[in-house]
Amino acid sequence: MRKILIFSLFCFYLTSCIPLKIAPRIDDYKVSRGNKFNKSLSDRSMFLFEDPKDAAEFYSFVNTKFELNDINVYDDVPFIIGEEQYFFAFYEVQIEDRMLNLFPAIIYAALDMSDSDFNDGDEILDRENWYVAIEVYSDLEKDCLAENSLSRETVLQYLRALKREYLSTDNYNELVLKN
């Protein structure tokens, strides 16, 4: 019985995966410096959330909701809270989870096969994770999501509502009728 248990644990170990790079998990949203989240983002504070939809879906949502006709969709999207005019820019960021699948790697090593002999790539598993990063600014403030910003709470409330609307809407043409 003990040999079966050891053999089972050894087989489980061989078929397990070792994480090489793990994408962050964001439950609802997060406000953080953009370059701390991803080096390609600016240094401003960003409203970040995971995007379960396909790539470029947020682009379609913003384009339709704000009736931009594919002009300046990524930058300088105007919106009004109260009587104040604000602008936002957004970025769709992809971060991959990378895991090493031990079983193929051990088999390749045991058979002395190099990657050029067997180039399936089965030993590295990738999973895409998409995030939306939004920065907000106005004529009065360069970073409306900064800790010391006067409009931070009202802008966060607006962005939370925008996120909920995006995630709950499947047909973006309905947004035009709501506006």
C-alpha positions, 0 to 999 in steps of 0.5 A: 500500500505504501509503494502505491501511495509513493508511486501515486505522489511521484506521478502527481509530482511529474504531471504538476506545473510550476508557475514561472510568472503569475498575473495579478488577481483583482477582485473588483478594482484597484487604484495604483500607479500605472508603471507599478502594475505594468512597465508600459503604463504611465506614472499616473494613478490608474483605475485597474480591473480584470477584463473577462471579455475579449481583446478590444471589447472595452474599445468598442464599449467606449466608442459606442457609449461616448459616440466617438466614431473611432476618433480619439477613442483611447485618449481624451474621452470627455465626460462630465460629473456634476458641472466639471469636465474630465477626460480619460485615457484607457489601456488594454493590458495583457499579462500572461500566466506562465507555467512549466509543465514538468512531465514533458520537460522531464521526458525531453531530458530523459530522452535527450531531446532538445527543443529543436528536435521536438518543438511543440512547446508543451513544456510551457503553458501560457494563459492570457489575462486582460486588464483595463487601466484608466487614467483620469485628468481634467483642465485643473488636475493632471491626475484625478485619481491621485491620493491628494486629488480633490475629485478622487472620490467622485471620479472613482464613483463614476469609474465603478459605475462605468465598469459595472455598465461595461461588464453587464452590457453585451450589446453596446448599441443598447448604450446609445438608446440609454444615453 
